[in-house]
Amino acid sequence: MTDVSSRDGLLAQVRGALSLAGTGLDRITGHVHGFHRAISDIPFKTMAPLPGIQAGSEPTRLIHDGITDGVYGAVRGSMRLVFGAADQLLREAEKLAPPTPVPPNARRDLALSAMAGFVGDDMAVKRNPLAPRMGFYLQGERLPLERQALAQAYPDAQGRLVVFIHGLACNESVWDFYTDVEQPDTHPYGPRLEQDLGYTPLYLRYNSGLHISRNGARLARQLQRLAERWPRSVQEIVLVGHSMGGLVARSAVAAGLRDDAAWVGRLSNVICLGSPHLGAPLERWVDAGVRLMRRVPLSRPLADLLHSRSVGVKDLFHGYVDDSDWRGRQTHHDGGGALRIPKAPQARYHFFGCTLGVDEQDPVGRVIGDGLVLLPSSTAAHLADADTAVLFRTSHLRLLNHPVIYGLIRDALTGRRALRGELL
């Protein structure tokens, strides 16, 4: 049994695709218009100071700008009219025809989740049916959080749950990366923990373009409902988050504590894999690039395009995990870094990071870390009194499936050893 709504129907999916296409074309046309104006302004500004030419150049500029503004405005207006009419027609058709569910498609779903990472906030505002819906997914389908449905989906359900939370621009399928069925030590973490320690694995999907704190609050509510309706009494919950997923996990715990949610009392471990707790350098480089390009008229349209990236991406400038981190701020430069948020007192926190360098002093690792996150950010133990471990010569995505990482996770859950800055 899956959680099917009208937004899962074929017509709704087509409407969502048209909405994305219309928004994309509108933005591209707007940026092309801006680029056109930036180029055309060069000769007019060059001629303006020249004696005897200024008088003739100004009327010419006004005529040129009026024509180009009118043309681009007409093109954008026509596109909005066409896409708006198509949207309305599809909405009316949806009311008349029962929804025909679209079967899951791994590549399409991953592509949509990747897109949502960068424009997911806009998709949510426009209620685009293609925006990823938060929930626990099994074989690409969203599960209703009802006892009977969960019992059917998990006939061998145990009272110990491990929830896997993906990172930016991903979905739950990334936990299967690097799997070789003929190599047991490359099998995904979930099935291995189920076989070795008796945990039932669940996989979260969410819109990573939204604020991390908003996704954390929603996850907290989902976990409460899951604990209430799980087929068996829930004894233990473990959260495992990769990259942004680790920040969502920490945010969910803080939200659950604020709400005095019962599930938080069953939380035993929070494991963050390559999570940018103090922010990610790539987002800071993009932000710096945007500010630099806005100073040059020709690059300003590109700067505006990059600036339109999602709030989820922008949260990674400092690693924002609480509403108060970003609320009321126009930019990330209006205040300091992310605030320290509450942690579950009985739970153990583990921050596992990696680097492409061969050791901690390797300049490659010090500059680009694992390709996306630097070690001081992924192993910021002071934020949660966390155990830490570091893998060298390892890339960011490799943390999703690595035999050494699995060993660390297993040892953390069994309490075999405490990790304090271990280098591997």
C-alpha positions as CSV (number, residue, x, y, z in Angstrom):
1,M,0.0,0.0,0.0
2,T,1.3,3.4,-1.0
3,D,0.3,7.0,-0.1
4,V,-1.3,8.2,-3.4
5,S,-2.9,11.6,-3.8
6,S,-4.2,13.6,-6.7
7,R,-0.8,15.2,-7.2
8,D,0.6,11.7,-8.1
9,G,-1.7,11.5,-11.1
10,L,-0.5,11.6,-14.7
11,L,-2.2,14.9,-15.5
12,A,-0.9,16.5,-12.4
13,Q,2.6,15.4,-13.2
14,V,2.3,16.8,-16.7
15,R,1.1,20.1,-15.2
16,G,4.1,20.1,-12.9
17,A,6.5,19.6,-15.8
18,L,4.8,22.4,-17.8
19,S,5.1,24.7,-14.7
20,L,8.9,23.9,-14.5
21,A,9.3,24.5,-18.2
22,G,7.4,27.8,-18.1
23,T,9.3,29.1,-15.1
24,G,12.6,28.1,-16.6
25,L,11.9,29.7,-19.9
26,D,10.6,32.9,-18.2
27,R,13.8,33.2,-16.1
28,I,16.1,32.4,-19.0
29,T,14.4,35.0,-21.2
30,G,14.6,37.6,-18.4
31,H,18.4,36.9,-18.0
32,V,18.9,37.1,-21.8
33,H,17.1,40.4,-21.7
34,G,19.4,41.7,-19.0
35,F,22.5,40.5,-20.8
36,H,21.2,42.2,-24.0
37,R,20.8,45.4,-22.2
38,A,24.2,45.2,-20.6
39,I,25.8,44.8,-24.0
40,S,23.8,47.5,-25.7
41,D,24.6,49.9,-22.8
42,I,28.3,49.7,-23.6
43,P,28.4,51.8,-26.8
44,F,25.7,54.2,-25.5
45,K,27.7,54.9,-22.3
46,T,30.9,55.2,-24.4
47,M,29.4,57.8,-26.7
48,A,27.6,59.8,-24.1
49,P,30.6,61.9,-23.0
50,L,31.7,62.7,-26.5
51,P,30.9,66.3,-27.6
52,G,28.3,66.5,-30.3
53,I,27.3,62.9,-30.1
54,Q,25.4,62.9,-26.8
55,A,22.5,64.7,-28.2
56,G,21.9,62.1,-30.9
57,S,22.8,59.0,-28.9
58,E,20.3,59.6,-26.1
59,P,17.2,59.5,-28.2
60,T,18.6,56.5,-30.1
61,R,19.2,54.7,-26.7
62,L,15.7,55.4,-25.6
63,I,14.2,54.1,-28.8
64,H,16.4,51.0,-28.7
65,D,15.6,50.3,-25.1
66,G,11.9,50.8,-25.6
67,I,11.9,48.4,-28.6
68,T,13.9,45.7,-26.8
69,D,12.0,46.0,-23.6
70,G,8.8,45.7,-25.5
71,V,9.9,42.6,-27.5
72,Y,11.2,40.8,-24.5
73,G,8.1,41.8,-22.5
74,A,5.9,40.5,-25.2
75,V,7.7,37.2,-25.4
76,R,7.6,36.7,-21.7
77,G,3.9,37.8,-21.5
78,S,3.0,35.4,-24.4
79,M,4.8,32.5,-22.7
80,R,3.1,33.2,-19.4
81,L,-0.3,33.3,-21.1
82,V,0.3,30.0,-23.0
83,F,1.6,28.2,-20.0
84,G,-1.0,29.7,-17.7
85,A,-3.8,28.5,-20.1
86,A,-2.3,25.0,-20.3
87,D,-2.1,24.9,-16.5
88,Q,-5.7,25.9,-16.1
89,L,-6.9,23.3,-18.7
90,L,-5.0,20.5,-17.0
91,R,-6.4,21.5,-13.6
92,E,-10.0,21.3,-15.0
93,A,-9.2,17.9,-16.6
94,E,-7.9,16.7,-13.2
95,K,-11.3,17.4,-11.7
96,L,-13.1,15.4,-14.3
97,A,-10.8,12.3,-14.5
98,P,-9.7,10.1,-11.6
99,P,-6.0,10.3,-11.0
100,T,-3.9,7.7,-12.8
101,P,-0.9,7.1,-10.6
102,V,2.5,7.3,-12.3
103,P,4.7,4.4,-11.4
104,P,8.0,5.3,-9.8
105,N,11.0,5.7,-12.1
106,A,14.4,5.7,-10.4
107,R,16.1,8.0,-12.9
108,R,13.3,10.4,-13.2
109,D,12.7,10.6,-9.4
110,L,16.4,11.2,-8.8
111,A,16.5,13.9,-11.5
112,L,13.5,15.7,-9.9
113,S,15.1,15.5,-6.5
114,A,18.3,16.9,-7.9
115,M,16.4,19.8,-9.5
116,A,14.5,20.4,-6.3
117,G,17.8,20.9,-4.5
118,F,18.3,24.1,-6.4
119,V,14.7,25.4,-7.1
120,G,12.7,23.3,-4.6
121,D,11.6,26.3,-2.6
122,D,10.1,27.9,-5.7
123,M,8.4,24.6,-6.5
124,A,6.9,24.4,-3.1
125,V,5.6,28.0,-3.2
126,K,3.9,27.2,-6.6
127,R,2.6,23.9,-5.2
128,N,4.2,22.1,-8.1
129,P,3.1,18.4,-8.1
130,L,6.7,17.3,-9.0
131,A,8.2,18.8,-5.8
132,P,9.4,15.9,-3.6
133,R,7.1,15.1,-0.8
134,M,8.6,14.3,2.6
135,G,8.0,10.8,3.7
136,F,9.4,7.4,4.1
137,Y,9.8,5.6,0.8
138,L,10.1,1.9,-0.1
139,Q,11.0,0.9,-3.6
140,G,10.3,4.5,-4.8
141,E,6.9,4.8,-3.3
142,R,5.8,6.9,-0.4
143,L,4.3,4.9,2.5
144,P,1.2,6.1,4.3
145,L,2.0,6.3,8.1
146,E,-0.9,4.0,9.1
147,R,-0.3,0.9,11.1
148,Q,-1.9,-1.6,8.6
149,A,0.0,-0.1,5.7
150,L,3.3,-0.2,7.6
151,A,2.7,-3.8,8.7
152,Q,2.1,-4.8,5.1
153,A,5.3,-3.0,3.9
154,Y,7.4,-4.4,6.7
155,P,6.1,-7.8,7.6
156,D,9.3,-8.5,9.7
157,A,9.2,-5.1,11.4
158,Q,11.4,-4.8,14.5
159,G,11.2,-2.4,17.4
160,R,14.6,-0.9,16.5
161,L,14.5,1.6,13.7
162,V,17.4,3.2,11.7
163,V,16.3,6.2,9.5
164,F,18.5,7.2,6.6
165,I,18.4,10.8,5.5
166,H,19.9,11.8,2.1
167,G,21.7,15.1,1.3
168,L,21.2,18.0,-1.0
169,A,19.8,17.3,-4.5
170,C,19.4,13.6,-3.8
171,N,16.8,11.1,-2.7
172,E,16.8,7.8,-0.9
173,S,18.2,5.9,-3.9
174,V,21.7,7.3,-3.2
175,W,22.1,4.9,-0.3
176,D,22.5,2.1,-3.0
177,F,25.4,3.8,-4.7
178,Y,28.7,1.8,-5.1
179,T,26.8,-1.5,-4.5
180,D,28.2,-4.6,-6.0
181,V,25.9,-7.6,-5.4
182,E,28.9,-10.0,-5.6
183,Q,30.8,-8.1,-2.9
184,P,29.1,-8.4,0.5
185,D,31.1,-5.5,2.0
186,T,29.6,-3.1,-0.6
187,H,26.0,-3.9,0.3
188,P,24.0,-0.9,1.5
189,Y,24.2,0.0,5.2
190,G,20.4,-0.6,5.8
191,P,20.2,-4.3,4.9
192,R,23.5,-4.9,6.6
193,L,22.3,-3.3,9.9
194,E,19.1,-5.3,9.6
195,Q,21.0,-8.6,9.2
196,D,23.8,-7.9,11.7
197,L,22.0,-6.0,14.5
198,G,18.3,-6.4,13.9
199,Y,17.4,-2.8,12.9
200,T,14.6,-2.1,10.4
201,P,15.9,0.4,7.9
202,L,13.7,3.3,6.7
203,Y,14.5,5.8,4.0
204,L,13.4,9.5,4.0
205,R,12.9,11.6,1.0
206,Y,12.4,15.3,1.3
207,N,12.6,18.6,-0.7
208,S,16.2,19.6,-0.1
209,G,15.5,23.1,-1.6
210,L,13.6,24.1,1.5
211,H,15.2,25.6,4.7
212,I,17.0,22.9,6.6
213,S,15.1,23.9,9.8
214,R,11.7,23.5,8.0
215,N,12.7,20.0,6.9
216,G,13.9,19.3,10.4
217,A,10.5,20.3,11.9
218,R,8.6,18.2,9.4
219,L,10.8,15.2,10.0
220,A,10.2,15.5,13.7
221,R,6.5,15.3,13.1
222,Q,6.9,12.4,10.7
223,L,9.0,10.5,13.3
224,Q,6.4,11.0,16.0
225,R,3.6,9.7,13.7
226,L,5.9,6.8,12.7
227,A,6.6,5.9,16.3
228,E,2.9,6.0,17.2
229,R,1.8,3.8,14.2
230,W,4.7,1.4,13.8
231,P,3.4,-2.3,13.9
232,R,5.6,-3.0,16.9
233,S,6.5,-1.0,20.0
234,V,9.4,1.2,19.1
235,Q,12.3,0.7,21.5
236,E,15.1,2.5,19.7
237,I,15.5,5.1,16.9
238,V,18.8,5.8,15.1
239,L,19.2,8.7,12.6
240,V,21.9,8.5,9.9
241,G,22.3,11.6,7.7
242,H,24.6,12.2,4.8
243,S,25.8,15.7,4.1
244,M,22.7,18.1,4.5
245,G,20.9,15.0,5.9
246,G,23.0,15.2,9.0
247,L,21.9,18.8,9.5
248,V,18.3,17.9,9.0
249,A,18.7,15.1,11.6
250,R,20.1,17.5,14.2
251,S,17.4,20.0,13.4
252,A,14.7,17.4,13.8
253,V,16.0,16.4,17.2
254,A,15.9,20.0,18.4
255,A,12.4,20.4,17.0
256,G,11.2,17.2,18.7
257,L,12.7,18.5,22.0
258,R,10.8,21.8,21.7
259,D,7.6,19.8,21.1
260,D,8.3,17.3,23.9
261,A,7.8,14.6,21.3
262,A,7.9,11.0,22.7
263,W,10.1,9.7,19.9
264,V,13.1,11.8,21.0
265,G,13.2,9.7,24.2
266,R,13.8,6.6,22.2
267,L,16.6,8.2,20.1
268,S,19.9,6.4,20.8
269,N,22.3,7.7,18.1
270,V,22.6,10.5,15.6
271,I,25.2,9.7,12.9
272,C,26.3,12.5,10.5
273,L,28.4,11.5,7.4
274,G,30.3,14.4,5.8
275,S,27.8,17.0,7.1
276,P,28.7,20.7,6.8
277,H,27.9,21.6,10.4
278,L,29.9,24.9,10.0
279,G,29.0,25.5,6.4
280,A,30.3,24.4,3.0
281,P,33.0,26.2,1.0
282,L,31.3,25.7,-2.3
283,E,28.3,27.8,-1.2
284,R,30.6,30.5,0.1
285,W,32.5,30.6,-3.2
286,V,29.3,30.9,-5.1
287,D,28.1,33.6,-2.8
288,A,31.4,35.5,-3.2
289,G,31.2,35.0,-7.0
290,V,27.7,36.4,-7.1
291,R,28.7,39.5,-5.2
292,L,31.7,40.0,-7.4
293,M,29.7,39.5,-10.7
294,R,27.1,42.0,-9.7
295,R,29.7,44.7,-9.8
296,V,30.1,44.2,-13.5
297,P,27.1,44.9,-15.8
298,L,27.9,42.2,-18.3
299,S,28.0,39.5,-15.6
300,R,25.1,40.8,-13.6
301,P,22.4,38.6,-15.3
302,L,24.5,35.5,-14.5
303,A,24.8,36.7,-10.9
304,D,21.1,37.1,-10.7
305,L,20.6,33.5,-12.0
306,L,23.0,32.1,-9.4
307,H,21.4,34.2,-6.7
308,S,18.1,32.5,-7.4
309,R,19.4,29.2,-6.0
310,S,17.2,27.7,-3.3
311,V,17.2,28.7,0.4
312,G,18.2,25.1,1.2
313,V,21.5,25.7,-0.7
314,K,22.0,29.1,0.9
315,D,21.6,27.5,4.4
316,L,24.8,25.7,3.7
317,F,26.8,29.0,3.9
318,H,26.9,28.7,7.7
319,G,25.1,25.4,8.2
320,Y,21.9,26.9,9.4
321,V,19.7,24.4,11.3
322,D,17.2,26.6,13.2
323,D,14.7,29.2,12.1
324,S,16.3,31.8,14.2
325,D,19.5,31.4,12.1
326,W,18.0,32.8,9.0
327,R,14.7,34.5,9.9
328,G,14.8,38.3,9.5
329,R,18.1,38.3,7.6
330,Q,18.4,39.6,4.1
331,T,21.7,37.8,3.5
332,H,24.1,35.5,5.3
333,H,26.3,38.5,5.9
334,D,23.8,40.1,8.3
335,G,24.8,37.9,11.2
336,G,27.2,35.2,12.4
337,G,27.2,31.5,12.0
338,A,24.6,28.9,12.9
339,L,23.5,28.8,16.5
340,R,24.1,25.8,18.7
341,I,20.9,23.9,19.0
342,P,19.7,21.5,21.7
343,K,20.7,17.8,21.5
344,A,19.0,14.8,22.9
345,P,20.7,14.2,26.3
346,Q,20.6,10.4,26.2
347,A,21.7,10.1,22.5
348,R,25.2,9.7,21.3
349,Y,26.3,11.9,18.4
350,H,28.9,10.8,15.8
351,F,30.4,13.1,13.2
352,F,32.3,11.1,10.5
353,G,34.1,13.1,7.9
354,C,36.6,12.4,5.0
355,T,39.1,14.2,2.8
356,L,40.7,13.7,-0.5
357,G,44.1,14.4,1.1
358,V,46.5,11.8,2.3
359,D,46.7,13.3,5.8
360,E,45.4,16.3,7.8
361,Q,48.2,18.5,6.5
362,D,47.7,17.7,2.8
363,P,47.0,21.1,1.0
364,V,44.5,19.4,-1.3
365,G,42.4,18.3,1.7
366,R,42.8,21.6,3.4
367,V,41.5,23.6,0.4
368,I,38.7,21.3,-1.0
369,G,38.2,18.7,1.8
370,D,36.2,15.8,0.5
371,G,35.3,17.8,-2.6
372,L,32.4,19.6,-0.9
373,V,33.0,19.8,2.8
374,L,36.1,20.6,4.8
375,L,37.1,18.5,7.8
376,P,36.7,21.3,10.5
377,S,33.0,21.5,9.4
378,S,32.2,17.8,9.1
379,T,33.9,17.0,12.4
380,A,32.8,20.0,14.5
381,A,32.4,17.9,17.6
382,H,31.8,20.8,19.9
383,L,28.4,21.4,18.5
384,A,27.0,18.1,20.0
385,D,29.9,16.6,22.1
386,A,30.2,14.2,19.2
387,D,32.6,11.3,18.6
388,T,34.5,11.9,15.4
389,A,36.5,9.9,12.8
390,V,38.2,10.9,9.6
391,L,38.8,8.9,6.4
392,F,41.6,10.0,4.1
393,R,41.7,9.6,0.3
394,T,37.9,9.5,0.3
395,S,35.4,11.6,-1.6
396,H,32.1,13.1,-0.2
397,L,29.7,10.7,-2.0
398,R,31.8,7.7,-1.0
399,L,30.6,8.1,2.5
400,L,27.2,6.8,1.3
401,N,28.6,3.3,1.0
402,H,32.0,2.5,2.4
403,P,33.1,-0.6,4.3
404,V,35.0,1.4,6.9
405,I,32.1,3.7,7.5
406,Y,29.8,0.7,7.9
407,G,32.2,-0.6,10.5
408,L,32.1,2.8,12.4
409,I,28.3,2.8,12.3
410,R,28.0,-0.7,13.6
411,D,30.5,-0.1,16.3
412,A,28.7,3.1,17.3
413,L,25.4,1.3,17.6
414,T,26.9,-1.6,19.6
415,G,29.1,0.7,21.8
416,R,32.2,-1.4,21.0
417,R,34.5,1.6,21.1
418,A,34.3,5.3,21.6
419,L,35.8,7.4,18.8
420,R,37.6,10.6,19.6
421,G,39.2,12.1,16.6
422,E,40.2,8.8,15.1
423,L,42.1,8.9,11.9
424,L,41.6,6.1,9.4
